[in-house]
């Protein structure tokens, strides 16, 4: 690798690739001679789909293998959703930059376009996010939470 190349470590989901390509585009806009490539890395969180995140290790599951690639020199930087980043980093790694925040709102998607307020009593909602479960149950305690894992593409 020469000094004009950067390798970005990223997960392989459509959302992760969008974010990594966004960073790649900003870097090459700033330096048109820079060669930037994406290195897709499958994380433990991507591999384990049959258990709730809270029971198998939480946030670090989506960054561990990418952190290892950074420490081993296989990638030069990583792009993550901040929600997946633990508050403590392995020795030698740090949070170097945070991009401008996009719209942080969650989205509710129903099969027939029905809004949350009009769902039938006891309706099932799929999410593995403890935060979303708490918010939904605070809004309507009759809803039934069904664990739903996977990246954005597979959940939809």
ABEGO torsion letter per residue (X at the ends): XBAABBBBBBBABAAAAAAAAAAAAAAAAABAABBBBBBBBBBAAAABAABBAAAAGEAAAAAAAAAAAAAAGABABBBBBAAABBABBBBGBBBABBBBBBBABBBBBBAAGBBAAABBBGBBBBBABAAAAAAAAAABAABBBBBBBEBAAAAX
